[in-house]
Amino acid sequence: MFGKTRAFSGFAVDDIERAREFYGDTLGLDVCEEHGLLTLRIEGGTRVLVYPKPGHTPASFTVLNFPVEDIDGAVEQLIRRGVTFERYPGIDHDEKGIARATGGPPIAWFTDPAGNILAVLQQD
């Protein structure tokens, strides 16, 4: 039934303007704002809808993953742009905040201004 549709994902934030600045300026994504909603245009044609929600509660799981070829370089660049990386109990993180022994690729988590969890991970 939906095999040929162009599905997209979305998540809520508490402040569209702060989200636009973060996703556009800090992360360097192509961001389009229309009718009070943001569309994040991700390489390869992926679109992610970001919408305002009164009383927003941040997601308790990762809402968006950014695969990169060089996680160390990406994390260092994000730190220079003011991003702080999360450190979760029970997970070993290096000095930059990268978890390398998770059973998957090296990964580092951070949050957007609304508290939603994002991740940068080493691409195979």
C-alpha positions as CSV (number, residue, x, y, z in Angstrom):
1,M,0.0,0.0,0.0
2,F,2.7,2.5,0.9
3,G,5.5,0.9,-1.0
4,K,5.8,3.8,-3.5
5,T,5.1,6.8,-1.2
6,R,7.8,9.2,0.0
7,A,7.4,8.8,3.7
8,F,9.1,11.2,6.1
9,S,9.8,11.4,9.7
10,G,9.1,14.3,12.1
11,F,9.5,15.4,15.7
12,A,8.4,18.2,17.9
13,V,10.3,21.2,19.5
14,D,9.3,23.9,21.9
15,D,10.8,26.8,19.9
16,I,10.9,26.8,16.0
17,E,13.3,29.8,15.8
18,R,15.8,28.2,18.1
19,A,15.5,24.9,16.2
20,R,16.0,26.7,12.9
21,E,19.2,28.4,14.2
22,F,20.5,25.1,15.7
23,Y,19.8,22.9,12.7
24,G,20.7,25.5,10.1
25,D,23.6,27.4,11.7
26,T,25.1,25.0,14.2
27,L,24.6,21.7,12.3
28,G,24.8,23.2,8.8
29,L,21.7,21.6,7.5
30,D,19.5,23.0,4.7
31,V,16.5,24.2,6.6
32,C,13.3,25.4,5.0
33,E,10.6,27.2,7.1
34,E,7.1,27.3,5.8
35,H,3.7,27.8,7.7
36,G,5.5,27.8,11.1
37,L,7.1,24.4,10.4
38,L,10.7,23.5,9.5
39,T,11.8,20.9,7.0
40,L,15.3,19.6,7.3
41,R,16.6,18.7,3.9
42,I,19.1,15.9,4.4
43,E,21.6,14.8,1.7
44,G,20.1,12.1,-0.5
45,G,16.6,13.5,-0.6
46,T,15.5,12.7,3.0
47,R,13.2,15.2,4.6
48,V,12.5,15.6,8.3
49,L,9.6,17.7,9.6
50,V,10.2,19.7,12.8
51,Y,7.0,21.2,14.3
52,P,6.2,23.2,17.3
53,K,4.3,21.6,20.1
54,P,3.0,23.4,23.2
55,G,4.1,21.7,26.4
56,H,6.8,19.8,24.4
57,T,8.5,16.9,26.2
58,P,11.8,15.9,24.7
59,A,12.0,12.4,23.2
60,S,13.8,9.9,25.5
61,F,15.3,8.2,22.5
62,T,17.4,9.2,19.5
63,V,15.2,11.0,17.0
64,L,17.9,11.7,14.3
65,N,21.2,10.0,13.5
66,F,24.0,11.5,11.4
67,P,26.4,9.0,9.9
68,V,29.9,10.4,9.2
69,E,33.1,9.0,7.8
70,D,35.2,10.6,10.6
71,I,33.5,10.6,14.0
72,D,36.4,12.2,15.8
73,G,36.6,15.1,13.3
74,A,32.8,15.6,13.4
75,V,32.7,15.6,17.2
76,E,35.6,18.0,17.4
77,Q,33.8,20.4,14.9
78,L,30.5,20.2,16.8
79,I,32.3,20.9,20.1
80,R,33.8,24.1,18.5
81,R,30.3,25.0,17.5
82,G,29.1,24.8,21.1
83,V,27.6,21.3,21.1
84,T,27.9,19.4,24.4
85,F,27.9,15.6,24.2
86,E,25.9,13.4,26.5
87,R,27.4,10.8,28.8
88,Y,25.0,8.0,29.7
89,P,25.5,5.8,32.8
90,G,26.7,2.3,32.0
91,I,28.3,3.3,28.7
92,D,32.0,4.0,28.4
93,H,32.7,7.3,26.7
94,D,36.1,8.7,25.7
95,E,37.2,12.3,26.6
96,K,35.3,13.7,23.6
97,G,32.1,11.8,24.6
98,I,32.3,9.1,21.9
99,A,31.1,5.6,22.9
100,R,33.3,3.1,21.1
101,A,32.3,-0.2,22.8
102,T,28.5,-0.3,22.3
103,G,28.4,-3.4,20.1
104,G,27.8,-1.1,17.1
105,P,29.7,1.7,15.5
106,P,31.3,4.5,17.5
107,I,28.6,6.9,18.4
108,A,28.2,10.2,20.3
109,W,24.9,11.6,21.5
110,F,23.9,15.3,21.9
111,T,20.6,17.2,22.2
112,D,19.0,20.0,20.3
113,P,17.7,23.1,22.1
114,A,14.4,21.4,22.8
115,G,16.2,18.4,24.5
116,N,15.6,15.9,21.7
117,I,18.4,13.3,21.4
118,L,20.5,13.3,18.3
119,A,23.6,11.2,17.4
120,V,26.6,11.3,15.2
121,L,28.0,7.8,14.4
122,Q,30.9,6.4,12.4
123,Q,29.7,5.2,9.0
124,D,31.1,1.8,7.9
